[in-house]
Amino acid sequence: MDGEPRSANATALESVEVLSLAADDFLAFLERHPSVSIRLLKTLTRKLRQADRRRVEFSEHDSVGRVAKRLVDLVEEFGVPQDEGTLIDVSLTQEELAGWTGSSREAVSRALQAFRKRGWIETKRRAITVYDVDALRRRAT
């Protein structure tokens, strides 16, 4: 958009269909559809606020607290109630969770193990069921 190299990568958690546009074509589209520009601006503003919150979390919380916070966020955004607990309906790896929390994969593994021992969560390959979201919420603060 601004002629500078991209500043981030994106990884899809599920199968997606992608459309690629040249920057000039995208800018021309935005000029023809100002309402899209406004929605894009609102989305970018929300993302900047989230990034600011995460930056504060990284400085205020240890890796276990950050993992707990991210699990709470995932429950709230993607949680599917089960007979017992809430399934986080997103396939994710410990590496991805580590990237989201600014932690190493080993730190995430230790945090998940601690949560399992307390009975707060259950993990299976690329799946997490949360049994005690309130305990995770308390650990996240």
HELIX and SHEET records of a PDB file:
HELIX    1   1 ALA A   23  ARG A   32  1                                  10    
HELIX    2   2 PRO A   34  GLU A   60  1                                  27    
HELIX    3   3 SER A   63  PHE A   78  1                                  16    
HELIX    4   4 GLN A   94  THR A  101  1                                   8    
HELIX    5   5 ARG A  105  LYS A  117  1                                  13    
HELIX    6   6 VAL A  133  ALA A  140  1                                   8    
SHEET    1   A 4 GLY A  79  PRO A  81  0                                        
SHEET    2   A 4 THR A  86  ILE A  88 -1                                        
SHEET    3   A 4 ALA A 127  VAL A 130 -1                                        
SHEET    4   A 4 ILE A 121  LYS A 124 -1                                        
END                                                                             
